[in-house]
Amino acid sequence: MIMAAGATGGGRSRPIRKRNVRKLYYRAGMVEFVDSDLTGSRFPRTLPAFDCGALISALDAQRVDRGLGWTALADELWQQSSELNAKLADHSLCPGALVRLARRRASMSCQYALIILRWLRRAPEAFLCGPVMDVGDVRLPRPGSDRRLRWNLHQVHAALDERRRERELTWSELAGELACTPNRLTNLRTARLADMGLTMRVTQWLEQPAARFVHAAQW
């Protein structure tokens, strides 16, 4: 807190809350913001970005090493949860979707990324670029064929909201730090799907492993 002299009628000083000003910069695939307080001090911080292209490259390299076509790969990915698939009567993965991902190297759903990460036996933190936060054990759960890995986005939202309140940030200020809109953050409370890039920025901002929010689920 800082004091603003003469702010009340009797000449008494009253405390006012120090506000931070945040500016976003984008550099080398990373999200960087700079905090500056009322004294002009600056505190640069940088968040790493999830590299979907690197994930797809790893998937493709493993596919080639094992001599699999795209259809066979899609089948292997889907059969990781064969018992659950039969129980839910779910449709299989589309090989064409994998091919399109391989060509575009674009963003993907956080739930879809888990199917690939499970097959590769890799943690999502392995595909972050930039200054990655050391968050401890990043190993994902190892479910059986009656489960699949799923993000619990409600849990992500709860942790994010708790830290937001601790830092006395509005949703708009927090969205500025995470390079997204406020709605994308508040919607996590009820969402089942979100962009993998966003969820990984959130876990790094929270200084928590993604595995804390990923569980072996039956849906």
C-alpha positions, 0 to 999 in steps of 0.5 A: 500500500502507498499513502496519498497525502491530503486525500480526505477532507481533514488533510489526513492521508488515506491509503490507496492500492498500488496498481500495476500496468501490464503491457504485452509483447510477443517474441519468439513464440512466447508471451511476455508481459512487463509489470510497472508500478507507480514508481516506474519499476519494471518487472519483465516476465515471460510465459512459454508457449505450447508448440503444437508443431513440435508435438505433431513432428514427434507423432509423425517421427514415431509413426514413421519409425513404426512403419504406420500409415495414418489410418493405422496410427489413428486406430492405435491412438483410439485403441488406447481406450478400447474398453471405454470406447466399446462402453460409450459406443464412441466413433473412432478417430479420423485419419484425415484429421491427423493428416490435416494436423500434420500439414498445418501444425496448428493449435488443437484441443487440450483433450485431443492433445492428451490422446497423442501425448499418451501414445508418445508417453510424453509430458506436455511440458516437453513441448513448451518453448521459451523459459519453462517453469520448473514445476516438479514431476510432470509425468501424466497418469497411465490409465488402462484401456477402460479410461482416457486422459482428460483435463479437468477444466473446472479444476483449472478454473478453480486454481486460476480464480484462487490465484487471481484473488490472491494477486487481487487481479480482475479477470481482464487483468489476468486475461492480459497476462495470459494473452486471451480474452476474459471470457476464455478464462471464465468459461473454463468453469463449465467447459470440457474443451479448451485450446492446448496453448491456453491451458499450458499457459495457465499451468505455467502461470500457476507454477503447477504441472499439467498433470495436476489437472489431468485425470484418468476419466471415463468419458 
